[in-house]
Amino acid sequence: MIPSLANKHLIDEIFTTSVIKGLLDDLLQQHVFSTEEKDYMMEDFRTRADMARCLIDMVMTKGERASHIMIDGMKKRDPDLCSTLGLISSPAGDKPYPMKAQTKGYCLIVNNFDFSSSPLGQKSLRLVFTWLGFKVEVLPDLTGEKMLSSMRELARRDHSWMDCVACVVLSHGLEGGVYGVDGGVVRLKELTDVLNGVRCSSLRGKPKLFFIQACQGNKREQAVSAQTDGPSNFLTAMATTPSYLSMRVEDRGSWFIQSLCHNLVKLVPGGKDLARILTTVHNDVGNKSNRIGGRRQMPQHHTSLRTDLVFPVPEDPPPRLPTSP
């Protein structure tokens, strides 16, 4: 987090509505915000101060790149203000994470509960992450304790010759956690902490990616912002916002996993970084409507990645996936 952006009270006093709208346009064009997220900002807040506070909260959850894009937009509109606030954008020429290893990393897929009755999501994930260069392992129907012990075993491995690590969890969940098949709750922070640089030194400084397909409650439709704190070089992508449902189609799997797989296949060959791909996923899922009840869903991701993560274009042709978004 950039400390200067934490001074919300000062920024609230200075931000005008036109500046906020301009910054939202910048963030949309740079694929930090989806169209749905921009519309939410513009439509759901009555006061400028509330809009400014929400904008800052949302940008801070999206990591340093998003914060620097916002600062650059502020400098363009009012350089004197940025000087007064002490805001400094990122140095030019930041390089993406190195992704040169033949095997990019381990990809652990935990597949719990009734997701096994619709295996297309698991199959798509295996195809896509194998194509991207990961060594994929699928762990079906784990208890809460087994999920944690599997993560500890992953942390004990030597990742020094790999570029990153990925973990996908397909399960039922609640706000901030997922269920094991025994009903045991595993907090997401417990999962991510196992792979931090202290507990797994060979992953220090490398991207650690978590994709969580699980409900975070039982509400529908409204999208809200949420903050998260954590160590550097983590990205956690959630199928939905806190307290809300995640939608899935019985014979096709979840909206989120469908869109994630298809957009990785579609956008990686064009050199898009992972944060921009996830923004496309947010937009895609946010625009979907369940024919029963007109339900909506808004994914979100939190990141403390230090720079862009760009997967190299695989030599093999893209896999043919079993579903369409």
C-alpha positions as CSV (number, residue, x, y, z in Angstrom):
1,M,0.0,0.0,0.0
2,I,1.2,3.5,-0.7
3,P,1.0,5.4,2.6
4,S,-0.1,8.7,1.0
5,L,-3.3,7.2,-0.3
6,A,-4.3,6.3,3.3
7,N,-4.9,10.0,4.1
8,K,-8.6,9.7,3.0
9,H,-9.8,12.8,4.9
10,L,-7.5,15.2,3.1
11,I,-8.2,13.6,-0.3
12,D,-12.0,13.7,0.4
13,E,-11.8,17.4,0.8
14,I,-9.9,18.0,-2.5
15,F,-11.4,15.5,-4.9
16,T,-14.1,17.1,-7.2
17,T,-16.7,15.0,-8.9
18,S,-15.1,15.8,-12.3
19,V,-11.7,14.5,-11.0
20,I,-13.3,11.3,-9.7
21,K,-15.0,10.7,-13.0
22,G,-11.8,11.3,-14.9
23,L,-9.9,8.9,-12.6
24,L,-12.6,6.3,-13.1
25,D,-12.2,6.7,-16.9
26,D,-8.4,6.2,-16.5
27,L,-8.8,3.1,-14.4
28,L,-11.3,1.6,-16.8
29,Q,-9.0,2.3,-19.8
30,Q,-6.1,0.7,-18.0
31,H,-8.2,-2.4,-17.2
32,V,-8.0,-1.8,-13.5
33,F,-11.8,-1.4,-13.1
34,S,-14.4,-3.2,-15.1
35,T,-17.4,-1.4,-16.6
36,E,-19.6,-2.9,-13.8
37,E,-17.3,-1.5,-11.1
38,K,-17.3,1.9,-12.7
39,D,-21.1,1.9,-13.0
40,Y,-21.4,0.8,-9.4
41,M,-19.2,3.8,-8.3
42,M,-21.2,6.3,-10.4
43,E,-24.7,5.0,-9.5
44,D,-24.6,3.8,-5.9
45,F,-23.1,6.8,-4.0
46,R,-25.1,10.0,-3.3
47,T,-22.2,12.2,-2.1
48,R,-18.9,13.1,-3.6
49,A,-17.1,12.2,-0.3
50,D,-18.6,8.7,-0.2
51,M,-17.6,8.2,-3.9
52,A,-14.0,9.4,-3.1
53,R,-13.7,7.1,-0.1
54,C,-15.0,4.1,-2.1
55,L,-12.7,4.9,-5.0
56,I,-9.6,4.9,-2.7
57,D,-10.7,1.7,-1.0
58,M,-11.2,-0.1,-4.3
59,V,-7.9,1.0,-5.7
60,M,-6.0,0.1,-2.6
61,T,-7.4,-3.5,-2.8
62,K,-6.1,-3.9,-6.3
63,G,-2.4,-3.4,-5.5
64,E,0.4,-1.1,-6.3
65,R,-0.1,-0.9,-10.1
66,A,-3.7,0.4,-9.6
67,S,-2.5,2.9,-7.0
68,H,0.2,4.2,-9.4
69,I,-2.3,4.5,-12.2
70,M,-4.6,6.6,-10.0
71,I,-1.6,8.8,-8.9
72,D,-0.6,9.4,-12.5
73,G,-4.2,10.4,-13.3
74,M,-4.1,12.9,-10.4
75,K,-0.8,14.3,-11.5
76,K,-2.2,14.9,-14.9
77,R,-5.1,16.8,-13.6
78,D,-3.5,18.6,-10.7
79,P,0.3,18.3,-10.3
80,D,0.4,20.9,-7.5
81,L,-2.1,18.8,-5.5
82,C,0.1,15.7,-5.9
83,S,3.1,17.6,-4.8
84,T,1.2,18.8,-1.7
85,L,0.1,15.3,-0.9
86,G,3.6,13.8,-1.5
87,L,2.2,11.3,-4.1
88,I,4.9,9.6,-6.2
89,S,4.0,7.3,-9.1
90,S,5.9,4.2,-9.9
91,P,9.3,4.5,-11.6
92,A,9.2,4.1,-15.4
93,G,10.3,0.9,-16.9
94,D,9.2,-1.5,-14.2
95,K,9.7,-5.0,-15.5
96,P,7.2,-7.8,-15.2
97,Y,7.9,-10.8,-13.0
98,P,10.4,-13.2,-14.7
99,M,8.6,-16.1,-16.2
100,K,11.4,-18.1,-17.9
101,A,11.3,-21.5,-16.2
102,Q,10.2,-24.4,-18.3
103,T,7.8,-25.4,-15.5
104,K,6.2,-22.2,-14.3
105,G,5.2,-23.7,-11.0
106,Y,2.9,-26.1,-9.2
107,C,-0.9,-25.6,-9.6
108,L,-2.9,-27.3,-6.9
109,I,-6.6,-27.8,-7.6
110,V,-8.7,-28.6,-4.5
111,N,-12.1,-29.9,-5.7
112,N,-14.7,-30.3,-3.0
113,F,-18.3,-31.2,-2.7
114,D,-20.9,-31.3,-5.5
115,F,-18.4,-29.7,-7.9
116,S,-17.5,-33.3,-8.6
117,S,-20.9,-33.8,-10.2
118,S,-19.9,-31.1,-12.8
119,P,-16.3,-31.9,-13.7
120,L,-16.0,-29.5,-16.6
121,G,-14.6,-26.7,-14.4
122,Q,-11.9,-29.0,-13.1
123,K,-11.2,-30.3,-16.6
124,S,-10.9,-26.7,-18.0
125,L,-8.6,-25.7,-15.2
126,R,-6.3,-28.6,-15.8
127,L,-6.1,-28.0,-19.5
128,V,-5.5,-24.3,-19.2
129,F,-2.9,-24.4,-16.4
130,T,-1.0,-27.3,-18.1
131,W,-1.0,-25.2,-21.3
132,L,0.5,-22.3,-19.4
133,G,3.3,-24.5,-18.2
134,F,2.2,-25.5,-14.7
135,K,2.5,-28.9,-13.1
136,V,-1.1,-29.5,-12.2
137,E,-2.3,-31.7,-9.3
138,V,-5.9,-32.3,-8.4
139,L,-6.9,-33.1,-4.8
140,P,-10.6,-34.2,-4.5
141,D,-12.8,-34.0,-1.5
142,L,-10.5,-32.8,1.3
143,T,-11.4,-32.2,4.9
144,G,-10.5,-28.8,6.4
145,E,-7.4,-30.2,8.1
146,K,-6.4,-32.0,4.9
147,M,-6.6,-28.8,2.9
148,L,-4.2,-27.2,5.4
149,S,-1.8,-30.2,5.5
150,S,-1.8,-30.3,1.7
151,M,-0.8,-26.6,1.6
152,R,2.0,-27.3,4.2
153,E,3.3,-30.1,2.0
154,L,3.3,-27.8,-1.0
155,A,5.3,-25.2,1.1
156,R,7.9,-27.8,1.9
157,R,8.7,-28.4,-1.7
158,D,11.6,-26.7,-3.5
159,H,10.2,-24.0,-5.8
160,S,13.6,-22.4,-6.5
161,W,13.6,-23.6,-10.1
162,M,10.1,-22.4,-10.8
163,D,8.6,-18.9,-11.3
164,C,5.4,-18.9,-9.2
165,V,2.8,-21.1,-7.6
166,A,-1.0,-21.3,-8.1
167,C,-3.8,-22.8,-6.0
168,V,-7.4,-23.2,-7.0
169,V,-10.1,-24.1,-4.5
170,L,-13.5,-25.3,-5.7
171,S,-15.8,-25.6,-2.7
172,H,-18.6,-24.2,-0.7
173,G,-17.7,-21.3,1.5
174,L,-18.6,-18.4,3.8
175,E,-17.2,-14.9,4.1
176,G,-13.4,-15.2,4.4
177,G,-13.3,-19.0,4.4
178,V,-14.0,-22.3,2.6
179,Y,-15.5,-25.6,3.8
180,G,-13.8,-29.0,3.9
181,V,-15.9,-32.0,3.1
182,D,-16.2,-32.6,6.9
183,G,-17.7,-29.2,7.4
184,G,-14.5,-27.8,8.8
185,V,-13.9,-24.1,8.0
186,V,-10.5,-23.0,6.7
187,R,-9.9,-19.3,6.7
188,L,-8.4,-18.0,3.4
189,K,-5.7,-16.3,5.4
190,E,-4.7,-19.7,6.8
191,L,-4.3,-21.0,3.2
192,T,-2.2,-18.0,2.0
193,D,0.0,-17.7,5.0
194,V,1.4,-21.1,4.5
195,L,3.1,-20.0,1.3
196,N,4.6,-16.7,2.6
197,G,8.3,-16.0,2.2
198,V,9.0,-16.9,5.8
199,R,7.4,-20.3,5.7
200,C,8.5,-21.1,2.1
201,S,11.8,-19.4,1.4
202,S,12.0,-20.7,-2.2
203,L,8.9,-18.7,-3.1
204,R,10.2,-15.5,-1.6
205,G,9.7,-12.7,-4.1
206,K,7.7,-14.9,-6.5
207,P,4.0,-14.6,-7.3
208,K,1.6,-16.7,-5.3
209,L,-1.8,-17.0,-7.0
210,F,-5.0,-18.1,-5.4
211,F,-8.3,-18.6,-7.2
212,I,-11.3,-19.2,-5.0
213,Q,-14.6,-20.5,-6.4
214,A,-16.9,-20.4,-3.4
215,C,-19.8,-18.4,-2.0
216,Q,-19.0,-15.9,0.6
217,G,-22.5,-15.7,2.0
218,N,-26.1,-15.9,0.7
219,K,-26.9,-12.5,-0.6
220,R,-27.4,-11.6,-4.2
221,E,-26.7,-8.8,-6.7
222,Q,-25.1,-5.8,-4.9
223,A,-21.4,-5.5,-5.3
224,V,-19.3,-4.0,-2.5
225,S,-15.7,-3.2,-1.9
226,A,-13.5,-5.0,0.6
227,Q,-10.0,-4.5,1.9
228,T,-7.4,-7.1,2.7
229,D,-4.0,-7.0,4.3
230,G,-1.3,-9.4,3.5
231,P,2.4,-9.9,2.6
232,S,3.8,-9.0,-0.8
233,N,3.6,-11.0,-4.0
234,F,0.2,-12.5,-3.4
235,L,-2.9,-12.3,-5.7
236,T,-6.2,-13.7,-4.5
237,A,-9.1,-13.8,-7.0
238,M,-12.6,-14.5,-5.6
239,A,-15.6,-15.7,-7.4
240,T,-17.8,-13.1,-5.6
241,T,-17.7,-10.3,-3.0
242,P,-18.0,-10.8,0.7
243,S,-21.5,-12.0,2.0
244,Y,-22.7,-12.9,-1.5
245,L,-23.5,-16.0,-3.6
246,S,-21.5,-17.4,-6.4
247,M,-23.5,-18.7,-9.4
248,R,-23.0,-21.9,-11.3
249,V,-24.8,-23.8,-14.0
250,E,-25.4,-27.4,-13.2
251,D,-24.1,-28.9,-16.5
252,R,-21.4,-26.2,-17.1
253,G,-19.9,-25.3,-13.7
254,S,-19.4,-21.9,-12.3
255,W,-19.5,-18.6,-14.2
256,F,-16.2,-17.5,-12.6
257,I,-14.2,-20.6,-13.5
258,Q,-15.7,-20.7,-17.0
259,S,-14.7,-17.1,-17.6
260,L,-11.3,-17.4,-16.0
261,C,-10.3,-20.3,-18.2
262,H,-11.7,-18.9,-21.4
263,N,-10.1,-15.5,-20.9
264,L,-6.7,-16.9,-20.0
265,V,-6.8,-18.8,-23.3
266,K,-8.0,-15.8,-25.2
267,L,-5.8,-13.0,-23.7
268,V,-2.5,-14.7,-22.8
269,P,-1.4,-14.9,-26.5
270,G,-2.0,-11.1,-26.7
271,G,0.4,-10.4,-23.9
272,K,-2.2,-9.2,-21.3
273,D,-1.0,-9.2,-17.7
274,L,-3.0,-11.2,-15.2
275,A,-4.6,-8.2,-13.5
276,R,-6.1,-7.0,-16.8
277,I,-7.3,-10.5,-17.6
278,L,-9.1,-10.7,-14.2
279,T,-10.7,-7.3,-14.9
280,T,-12.1,-8.8,-18.1
281,V,-13.3,-11.8,-16.1
282,H,-15.1,-9.4,-13.7
283,N,-16.8,-7.6,-16.5
284,D,-17.8,-10.9,-18.2
285,V,-19.2,-12.5,-15.0
286,G,-20.9,-9.2,-13.9
287,N,-22.8,-9.0,-17.2
288,K,-24.1,-12.6,-17.0
289,S,-27.7,-13.1,-15.8
290,N,-29.1,-16.3,-14.4
291,R,-32.3,-17.0,-16.2
292,I,-33.9,-18.1,-12.9
293,G,-34.5,-15.0,-10.8
294,G,-32.2,-12.6,-12.8
295,R,-29.3,-13.2,-10.4
296,R,-26.0,-11.3,-10.7
297,Q,-22.5,-11.9,-9.5
298,M,-19.4,-9.7,-9.2
299,P,-16.0,-11.3,-8.7
300,Q,-13.1,-9.4,-7.1
301,H,-9.4,-9.8,-6.6
302,H,-6.9,-8.5,-4.1
303,T,-3.3,-8.2,-5.0
304,S,0.0,-7.2,-3.4
305,L,2.0,-8.1,-6.6
306,R,4.9,-5.7,-7.0
307,T,4.6,-5.5,-10.8
308,D,2.8,-7.1,-13.8
309,L,2.5,-10.8,-14.2
310,V,2.6,-11.7,-17.8
311,F,2.5,-15.4,-18.8
312,P,4.7,-16.2,-21.8
313,V,2.8,-17.3,-24.9
314,P,2.9,-21.2,-24.8
315,E,4.4,-22.9,-27.8
316,D,1.5,-25.4,-27.9
317,P,-1.8,-24.3,-29.5
318,P,-4.5,-23.2,-27.0
319,P,-6.6,-26.0,-25.6
320,R,-10.1,-26.6,-26.7
321,L,-12.2,-26.1,-23.6
322,P,-15.4,-28.1,-22.9
323,T,-17.6,-25.1,-22.2
324,S,-18.2,-21.6,-23.6
325,P,-18.5,-18.5,-21.4
